[in-house]
C-alpha cells in the first residue's frame, strides 16, 4: 500500500513540476488537494476557502452515517461505519444496503491474544474492508474499562486494565489507519454499564479517573493518533461527557494537546449549549443543536468566536484530508473484502485468543478418541457476539459442531445432542426431523424465505434452507442480501415424528412477532404483539407450546412466520419428544463416547448494547447438563462462548475448560484446531473471573440509584481489588494454560538515564511449540498513599519452538512508577523502592527484582 502511494506521490509531484516548467499559469491542484504538502498546510488552505456559512454548517453530520462534504470545493461527504469485530451493515447515501463483512472475533477475544502485532494486522484488514464498503472512518475501537462483569458491552471492549486496553487499542488504530481509514476511539469516558446509561450520572474521584478511566485513552492517543474521539452517553460528575469542560478542554485538548476531532455518540446532544464546548461535531446529521442557524446565532451573540469555530472545523478537515478522498490525482485504494486472507486471519485471531482455563490431561484429544459427543446449546450455532450496534453479518459462519466435523472428517464418530437451550425447557427441532419438498423430492431442513420488510411482502430477498430454527441475530442481518433494519422470514416444510406418542410443539421467541401453522391451521398468532418491559414478561408472553399426538414416521406440515420488532430478538422452533429428556439424551451420548465436549455460554440475547446481565449464571439448564454429563464421562470438556466472566459451579466436576469468547465466523474451525492439538492455546485472560458477582468491587455500587452510580471502589478495579482484599478468584487476570511449559530465568535490571530496562530469558521446556505472554508488573514498596500490590506496565507475546530460549527486554519510563496524588492533585513518583515483577499471570510471578527511585 505504502509503495503504491509513494509511486502516486512521485507522479503527482512530477506533474506539478512539469506544469511549472512549461509556463502554465494554472496549477491543476489546490493546496488542500496536493498530497505532497503537509496535512496542516492543506487544512489551513481548505479552511481559508470556506465561507462562514459553510463552516457553521459543517459541525453536524449530513445524515445517520455521513459527515458533511463541501460540494463547491469537491470535498465529498465522508461515510462512517460502526465497527468492533467487523464492518457493520449500514446505509449508503442512496439508502441502499451495503453487503456483509468478515466477522472477526470480538474485542474480548482479541484482548485475550495479548498480541499487539496480530491486532494491528486485524485493524489493517478492517481498514481494507471499510474501503470496500465505501466507509472512510470507523467508529472503533472501544477501550472502556471492564468495571463490572455484568456490563452488556464487555464483549466489545478489551480489559479491566488500562495499560492492556490502551496498548491493544493503539495497535488496532495503527492497523486501520495504515490503510488511510480513520478511527474514532470511544467512549470518553467512564462508560462502563448499559443500565440507565443515557441518563446516568457517574461519580468518579480525580485519582480514579486519572489512573483507571483515562490512561487507556491516553496511551492509545499517544501511540496511534486516532483521527477522532467519541464521547459517551453518560454524564461524568454531573456534566455531560459531550460538554464536559474538565475532560474535553482541560485534559484532552489541554494537557494532552489532542489534535483530532471530538464527535458525540449518536443522538447524545441534549442542548444547544454544546456549541460552546470542546465538542466538534454532532451526530447523526443533520443535527438538532449544532445546526448552521444555531452556530451563526451563537457567533452573533458573542457566545462562540469564529476562531473557536475554525478550530472545530480544522479538526474535522484534518480527518477528511487524511482519508485521501480529496487528493488529486485520485487515489486508487487497496480493497479487500471477505477474502481468503481475511478469513484465515479471522481464524488465526480466534485461535490466538482461546484461553485454556483447566486441563487435567484431557486435551489435546489424542488418536484414541474415536467417538466424540458434541453437546450444548452453543454447539450447532456460531455465536458471533453480543447484541447491539457492533453486530456483524458474515457471509458464512462455522459453528463448533461444523468445525469439529471439518477437522475430523470420517476419522472420529460425532454424536450431537443439544441437551438444553439457552432459554426455555424444550429442545430445538433439529436435523433429521425437518424436511421440505423440492423438485418433487423430500429434502432435509425447512425452506427459508427472507424479506427486507416487516410483512413478508413481495418477492423474498433471499431463499435458502435451514436445518433448524434457532436464531438470535441481534442488530445483524438474518441473511446476506437482507436488510438488518427491517426484516421478516417464513420457514415452511414438515416435521417428522421419530416415535409415537404425545408431543409438545413450541416456539420460544422475544422482541419479535410470530405465527405458527400446523397442517395449515393457525395455532399461535403473536404477530402484532409488542415487546413488554421486563425480560420475564417478554419471555413468558412469547413462549408458547401445544400438545400434538403423532405416530412414528408421521409428517406434520409446519409454517413458521417471523417479523422483527426490536434488535434484541430470538426465535426457536422446539419440541418435547414423548418419553425423552433432552439432558438425558446428551448424557446417553456422552456415556457411549470416548470424550464429551459441551459448548456452553451466552449469546447476543443475554449481553449486548442496552442489555446488562443480572448475574453471572449460565442461562437455562446448562449447569445441570454439565454436571450430569461429567458424571458419566471423565473426559468431559466445557468450551465457553461469552463476552465476559460467568460462574462455574461445576468447575471441579470437569477435567478441562476452554474459554473461546465470541470467536467470529471461523470460530468453529479455530476451536477444533485447539481441541485436537493442531494449535497450542496461548490466550490469556484480559479480565479477572470472580467466583460470584458479590466478589466484584463494583458490587453495591452498580447499577446505581436515582440515575447516579458512585465508583466508590476507586482505583481498586479488577485484579487490583482482588489482590488488595485477598479475595480468591475463579481465574486471575493474565491467566492461561498451554500444552507446553515455559521457564523464566536470568532477570537483569538496568537503570538508564531516563528509563529502566528489564531483561530476562524465557524458554519453552516442553515438547510442542507454543507462545507465552510474560507480563511485567510494578509495585511501590512504601507509598504515602495507598497503591496496588501490582500494576501491569508492559507485556509481550513470545513464540517458541520446543527447547528454544529467547531474551526478552522491556523498557519502563518514569510514568510506570507514578501515581496521581489525591493530596497534591498531580502525578508523583515518590522516592523509594519498587518491586519489578515478571509473571505468567498477575497471580503467577516467576521473577522479581528491585530498583530505587
N, C-alpha and C positions, 0 to 999 in steps of 0.2 A: 504493500500500500504506500509506504513512505517513498520507495524508489519511484513508483509511478508518479507520485505527487511532485517529487523533485524534478522529474523529467518535464512535467507540465509547467512547473515554475520556470524552468530554464527557457522553454519555448515562449512563455509569456514575456519574460524579460528581454529575450532576443527580439520579439515583435515590437516591443516598446522602443528599443534601441534603433531598430531599422526605421521605425516611423520618424524618430527624431532626426536621424541622419539623412533621410530622404527629403527633409524640408517641409514635411506636412505640419500644418499648424494645429490640427485637431488630433490629440491622442485619444484613441477609441475607448480608453478605460479611465473612469473616475478613480480618484484615490481610494475610495471605500471599496471599489471593485477589484483593486490591484493586490493580488496575494503576495507580491514581493515586498509590500510595505508592512511595517509593524502594525499589530492589531489596534493599539491605542491611537495611532495616527489615522487609521481607517475609520475608527469610531468617531473621532473628532470631525473628520471630513463629512461623514454621513449626518452627524448631528447638526452640523452647520448648514446643511441643505434643507433641513426640516423646518417647517413653519411652526409657530407657537401652537396653532390649532392641531397640527399633526402630532406634535409632542403631547399635547393634552389628551389626545385620543389614543395614545399608544400604551397607556399603563393599565389597560384592561384587555382581556383576551378578545379574540374575534368571535369564538363560539366555544363549544364544550372542549374541543381538542386542538385548538389553534391559537397561537399568539398572532397578533395583527401584523400585517405587512404594510408596505408603503408603495402602492401601485405606481404612483407618479415617478418613483425613483427605482422601479424594478426590484424592489425588495419583497419577496414572496411571504405570504403567511406561513408560519412555521408550525408543522404538526407535531404534537407531543403525544406520548403514549404512556399509560400506566405500565409498570414493569416491576418484576421482582425475580421471578424464575422463568420468564419468557415474556414475549410481547403480547399484551392482551388484545382482544378483538375490539377495534374501535371504528368509528365512522370517519370517512374522509369528507372533504368539503362538499361533495355532492350527495352525501348521505348514504354512500354505498359501503357495504361491509368489506373490511379487509379480510384476507384469508387467515387461516390458522397459523400457528407458530410452533417452533420447537419448545417443548415443555421440559425445562431443566429441573433439577432438584431445587426445593425451596431453600430459603436462606438458612433455616435451622440445620438443614443437611449440608449446605455449603460451609457453614461455620464449623461443622464437625470435621471438615477436612483439615483445618488449620493450615491451609496450603495457599499462600498468597499468590504464587505463580499460577496455580491452577485457576484460582478465582479471577485473576487478571485475564487469563485465556477465555474463561467463561464470559466475562464482560465484553471482550472484543467480539465474541460470537454474537452476543445480543446486540452490539452496535451494528454489525452487518445485517442482522435480521430486522433491526429498526429501519435501516435504509430501505430494505426490500419492501417494507410495508408503508413507506412514504413518511416515516417519522424522522425528525432530526434531533429530538430531545426526549430522553427517558426520565420518567418520574421515579427515580431509584438512585441509590439504594436506600433502604430503611435501616437505620442504625440505632434505633431506640433500645434502651437497656431493658432486659428481661427482669422486671422488678418482682412480678408475681407469675407463677406458672399458669395462672388461670386466664391471663390475657389472651383473647381470641386471635390476636395477630402475632403471637410469638413465632409462628412458623415463618413469618415474613421478615423477621429480624435476626440478628446474629447471636447475641450473647448477653449474659449478665455482667460481663466485664468490659469496661470502656476501652482498654487497650486492644483487646482482640476485636471488638466491634469496629474501632477506628481503623485498624490495620487492614482488615478484610474489606471494609468499605472503601478505603483508598485503593486497594488492588482492583476491586470491581470497577471503580470510576476510571482508573487509568486504562483499564482494558476497553471500556466503552468509548472513552474519548480519544483513544488511539485510532478509532475509525471515524473521527470527525463528527461524532454524535455526542450531544451534551448530556450530562447527568444533573438531576436535581436531587440532592441529598435531603432526606426527610426523617422525622417530623420534628422540628426545632421548637420546643424540647419538652421533656418530662411528659411525653405521651406514651403511657405505659399500661393503659387499660381501655377497653371498649365501653364499659359500663358508664353511661352518662357523659361520654367524652365531649359531646358537642356543647354541653352546658357546665362542664366540670371545672372547678377551681382547684388547682393543685398547689399545695403549700410546701415549699422546699426552702430550707435554710441555705445560706450562701455557700457554706463549705460543701454541703452535699451537692449542690448544683455544680460547683467548680470541680469536684473530684469524681463525681459519678455521671452526671447527666449532660456535661458539656465536653469532656475530653474526647469522647467518641466522635463528636463533630469536629473538634479542633484538629485531631490527628488526621482525619480524612481531608480536611481543608488544606492543611499544610503539605500533605504528601501527594495530593492529586488535583487540587484546584477545581472542584466541580463548578460548572458554569452557573448553576442555580442552587438555591436552598429553599425548601418549603417549610412554612410554619405549621403549627399544629392546631387542632380543633380546640384543645383545652386552654383555659386561662392558666397563667402562672403567677402565683402570689397576687391574685386579684386583678390582673391585667391580661387582656387578650394577647396570646403569643404573637399574633399578626400586627399588634400595635404596642408591643412591649418594649419600652424605651431601654430598659436595662440590658436585655439580651440582644436586641437588634442594634441599638445605637451605641451603647457603652461598650459592649463586649464584641459582638460580631463585626460591626463596621468600624468600631473604635479600636479596642485593644488588638483585635485580630486583623484589622485592615482588610477585610474580605472584599474582593473586587467584583464578585458576581452579583446576580440579581436575586431578590427575595420575592417569592411568589406565595400567595395564600393557598391553603388547602381549599379544595373545591367547595364553594358556597359558604365559606367561613366568615367572610367580612360581614360585620353587623352594623357598621356605622360609617358615614362619610368622613368622620374624623381620621380614619385610616389614611386619608390623603396626606396628612401632615406627619405621618410616622415614617419609619425607615422601610416600610413595605414598598416594593417596586411595581408589582403587577397583581391585579385581581383576576382570579379565575373561578368559574368559567366565564367566557365572554357572552354577551357584550358588556357584562359588569352591571352591578346595581349601584355601586357607590363611587368607584374610581372612574367615573364617566367623564367624557370630554366637557360637558356642561359644568359638572361639579368641580373639575380641576380648574377650569377657567375662572369660575366664581371664586375659588379659593385664592387664586393669584390676584384677582381684582380686589379681594377683601384683605389682602396682605397676610393671609394665613400660610401661603406657600409661595416661595420666591421662584423665579424662573431658573435660577441656579440650582435649587433643590430639585425642581422638575427635571432639569438637564441631567442631574446625577442619576435619577431613576432611569431615564431613557438610555443613558450611556451604558448602564449595566445590562440592560436588555439587548442593546445593539451589540455589545461585546459578545454575548452568547450567539446571536444570529450570525455575526461575521465569522465566528469560529466554526460554525457548521459548514462554511464554504459555499452556501447556496447563492451568495451574491458574487462569487468570484467570476471573473472573465479572463480567459475563456472558460466556458462552463466546465466544471469538474466532472469527470467520469468516475463515479464512486464504485467501490467494490461491493457487490451484492452477493449474499449467500443466505439461503433460506431453506431450512429443514433438509440440509444437505447430509450426505453420509458422514461427512466430517463432524457436523454438529450433532448428529445422532450418536456418534461414537463418543464425542465429548460429554454429552448428557449421561451416557453410561459410565464414563470414567469418573465424573464428579460424584455420581451416586455411589460408585464403588469406594472412592476415597473417603466419603463421608459416613460410611456404615461403621457403627461402633459395636464392637464385641464386648458386651457387658459381663457375661459369665460364660465359662466354658470348662466343664469337668470331663475332658477327654471325649467329647461327643463330636465336636467339629474340628476340622472339616470332615464331612462324610467320606468314608472310605469305600472301597470297591465291594465290601461285604454287605453294603446296603443295597439289597436287590428289590425290596418292596418299601415304598415310602408313602406314608399317609400325609396328605396336604389338607389342612383343616383351617377353619376360622372364617370370620366374616370379611376379612381383608385379603383372602387368598385369590379369589376369582375376579376381584375388581382392582384396577390400578388406581390407588389413592394418590392423587396428584397434588393435593394441597388443601389448605383450609379455604373457606369461602371468602367472598369479598372482591374488591376491585382488582386484586392480584391474580384472579383466576385465569388460567391459560387453557385454551382448547387446542390440543395437539392434533396432528394428522393421524396419529396412531398412538397407542399406549400398550405396554406389555405388563400384564398382571403377574404377580408372583407365581401363580399356578402355571401360566403360559411360559414364564421364564424357566421354571423347573423342567417343563416338558421340552422346551427348546434345548436345554443343556443335556438332559438325559437321553433324549431320543427313545429308542427301544431297549436301552440297557438297564433301566430301572422301571419297575412296575409302579405306576402312580395311582393311588386311591384318594379321590377327592370327596370330602364332605364339608358342607358349610358349618354344621354343628350348631350355630346360632347366628342371628343377625346383630347388627349394631343396635337395632331398635326392634321392638315387637317380640312376640313369643313364637311366631310361626317361621317356617323355613321357606326361603325363596324357591320357587319352582324352577328347577334347573335343567341342564342338558339331559336329553333322553326322555323328557316328559313334555316338551313343547315342540309343535310341528306346524307347518303351513304348506299350502298347495302351491306348486309352481310347475308350469309346463305339464299339467295333468299328473304330477307325481308328488308324493309327500316328502317334504324337505325338513331338516331339523330347524328348530327355532321359530320365532314369530316374525311375520312380515312387519317391518317398521317403516312408517311414513312420518317425515318431519316437515313442519311448516314454519315459515318466518312470520307467523301471525298467531293470535291467541284463540282462533276459532276453527282451526282445521280447514281453513278456506282455500279454495283454488287447488292448483296442482302442487303436489309436495315438492319442496326444495331439495329433498334427499330421500331416497328409498334404500333400505338395507334389510338385513336380517339380524335379529338379536337372539342370542341363545338363552338369555334370561332377562327379566325386567327387574333391575336393581340399580337405580341411577340416583346420583346426587351431583348435579352439575354446578351448583353454586352460581357464580356470575359468568361461567363459561358457556359456550355454545353446546347444544346436545349432539351436534354432528357437523362435520365440515360442510360449509356452504349454507349453514342455517344461522340466522340472527341470534345473538346472545341476549339481545334486549327484550325481544318478544318472540315466543315460540310455543308451539303445541305439537303433540305427537299422537299417533294412533298405531297400536300393535294388534294384529289380528292373526288368528290361527286356531290351533286346537291343543287341548290338554289331554294327555294320555294317562289313564289310571294304571298304576303298577299293580295294585291289589284291589280286591272287592271290599267295600265297606263304606262307612260314613266319614266323609272328608269335611274339612273346613277349608273354604277358599276365601282368601282375604287380600285386601290392599292396605298397605301401610304407606302413608304419604303425609306431607306437610307443605304448607305455603304454596299449594297448587290446587287446581280443580281437577276432578277426575270422574269418569263414568266407566262402569264395568257392565258388560253384557255377557251373559252365558246362554248359549243356544238361541241367540237373537233376542233374548229378553233382558231389558234393563234391570239390573239388580241393585247397583249403587249409583246414585246421582249426587255428586258433590261438586258439580261443575261451577256453580256460581257462588259457592261458599268462600268467604274471605278468611284470611288467617286471623286467629284470635290473639289476644295479648300475651298470654303465657305459653311456655312450651308445653306444659301439661294439658291445657285446654286445647291447644293447637293439635297436639298429637292424638289426644282422645277423640277429637272431633273428626279426624281424618284417618283413623284406623278402623276398618270395618271387616267383618267376617260373616259368612253364612254357611249353613250346613248343606252338603250336597252328597247324595248317595251315588256311588259309581261302581260299576262292575269292572273286574280286571280286564284291561285292554280297551275299555270304553273310551271313545273320543268325545271330548266336551268342547264345543265351539266357544271361543273366547274372543272378545274385543275389549281392549282397554284404551281409553282416551284420556289425554293429559293436557292441561294448559297451565303455563307458568303464571303464578300470582306475584311471587316475590323471588328475590335471588336465592334465598336460603331454602331451597326446596329439595325434596327427595320423593321417590316413589318406588315401591316394591310390590310385585305380584307374588303372593305367598300361599302356602297351604299347610295343612296338617294332615299327614297320611295316617289312616287308621292303624292304631297299634304301634306307631313309630314315634320315638322321642328323638329329635334331631341331635341332641347331645349324645344320646345312646348310640346313634349311627356313627358318629365321629369316634366314640370310644371303641366301638367294634372294629372300625377300620384301623385304628391305632394299634389295637391288640394283635391284629393279624399282620402287622408290618414290622420291619426291622427298625424303623425310626419314624418319628412323627414331627411335623413342623406345623405349628399353629400360628397363623397370621392374624394378629390382634391389633387393637389400637383405636383410632378415631377416624373421622372423615370431615369433609367440609361442612357437614351439618352441625357438628359439635364444636368447631372452632373456626373463627374467621372474622372478617370485618363486621363490627356491630354485634359481636357474639362472644362474650366471655363464657368460660365454663363455670359451673357452680362448685365443682370438686375435682379431685384427681382420679376418681374411679373410672375404670373401663365400663362403657355403657353395655346394656343388655346382659346376656348370660355368659359373657366372655370369661370372667373369673371362674365360674363353675366349669365351663368347658375345659379350661387349662388344668384345673385341679383333677378333674375326672380322667382326662387323657393321661396325665402324669402318673396316675396310679397304675395304669396298665402297660405303660411303655417307658422304660428307664431312659431311652434315648429321645426324650421329648425336648424340642427346641421351640422357644417362643420368639417370633420375629414381630417387632412392634413398628407400626407406621402411624406417626402422630407428629404434632408440631412442637410439643413441649412435654414436660415430665408427666408421667402417670404413676399411680400407685401400683405396687406389685405384691399383693398379699400372698401370692403363690411362689415367690422368688426361691424359697428353699425346697420347693417341690419339683422344680425342673432343673435340668443339668446344663442348659445353655440358653442364653438370652442375647438377642441381637436387636439393636436399635437402628432402624433404617430411615427414620423420619419420613418425610414425603419425598421419595427418590426420583420423581419425574417419570417421563414417558418410557425410559429404558430401565426403570426400577426393577422390574421383574427379572430381567437378564442380569442386572448387577447383583441382586440378592442371590440368585442361583450361583453365580460365579464365586461369591464369598462362601456360601454354604458348602460347596463341593471343593473348595480349595484352589480354584483357578486364580483367585485373587486373595491375597492375605489382607484381612481387615486392618486398617490403620487409622480409623476415625477416633477422635477424642471428644468428649462432651464439652460443649461450649456453655453449658448451663448445669448447675447442680440439680440432682434428682432427690428431693426430700422424701422421707418415709410417708409423711402426711402433710396436708396443706397447713395444718396448725403449726408446723415447724418453720414455715416460711416467714422471714422477717416482716413481710407486709401484713401478715395475719393480724386482725384487729384494727388495721388502718387501710382496709380495702373492703368494698369499693368506695367507702366514704359515707358521710351523712350530710343531708341538706345540700347536695351537689358540691360538696367540698371533701377533698381527701388530703389528709396530712401525712407527708412522708416522714413520720415520726422516727422511723428506724435510722434516719440519717444516712451516713456513709456505709452502714452495715448492710450491704446488699449482697445476696448470693453467698459465695464461699467466705467472704469477709465476715459475715454474720455467723455462719455455722461454726467456723473455727474460733471466733471470739467467744461465743457462748458454749463451745464444746458440745454442740448438738450433732449427733451422728446422722449421716445421710445415707440414702439408698446407694447412690453412686456420686462421687465428688466431681467437682469441676476439673476438667482436663483429663479425665479418666478414659481409658480404652485399652482393651487387651489385644493381643496379636497371636498368630500361630507360631511366632518365634520369640526369642528373648533378646534383650539388649542390656549391655553393661556400660556403665558410666565410670570414668576414671580420669586422673591427671588434671584436676582443676587448677587453673592458673589465672590469677587476677593481676592485671597490670594497670596501674594508675598513670594516666596520661595527663597532659596539661589541662584539658577541658573535657575529659571523658574517662570512663572506666572500661577496660576491655576484659571480658570474661571468656576464657577458652577452656575446652575440655575435650576428651575423647569419648566417642560413642561407638560401640562395637556390636554387630549382630552375632551373637553367640549361639544361635540356633541353626536349624537345618534348612530353612527356607528363606528366600528373600523377603524383605519387609521394610516398612517405614516406621519411624519413631518420631515423636514430636517432643524434643527437650524444651522445657519451659523454665524461664528464669524469673524468679520472684525476689522481691526486696522486702526486708523487714527492718524498721527503725528500732534498734535495741532499747533505747531510752529516749522518750519524747516528752515535751511539756504538755502536749495534748494527745488524746487517745488516738492510736494508729492501729491498723490491722496487723494480724500476725504475719501476713504476707500479701503482696500485691504483684500481679503479673506485670512484667515490664518488657519482656522480649520472648520470642519463640521462633522455632524453625522446624520445618519438616525435612527429615533426612531419610533418603532411600539407601538401603544397604543390602548387598548380597551376603549370603552366608559366610561368616568369617571376616567380612570386611570391616575395617575400622576407619573412622573419619574424625578429623579435628574440626570442632565446631567453635565458631567465635561470635560473640555478641557484644555490642557496644552500648553503654548506657551514658547519657548525658546527665547534667545536674537535675533536670526535671524529673528523672526517675527516683530521686531521693526527696523530692519536695512534697509538702502538704500545704493546703490552704488553711491558714490560721484563722479560726473563728474570733480570736482575740485581737490579732493585728489586722485582720481583713486584707491579707495579702499572702502570696506564695512565699514559703520559707523552706530553707534547708538548714536544719539545726546541726551544729557540730556534735560529733559523737560517732559511735559505732553503728554500722549497718551490716546485717546478715545478707549474703547473696546466696540464694537457694536454687539449685538446679534440680528439677524433678521430672518424672514421667507424668505426674498429675499434681494438683495442689496438695494432695494428701500423701504423695509418694516422692519424698525428697531423697535424691541419690547422692548429691554433692553439696557441700556447704563451706563457705568461706566468709571472711570479714574484711571490711575496709573501714577507714576512719575518714570523716569529712571535716 
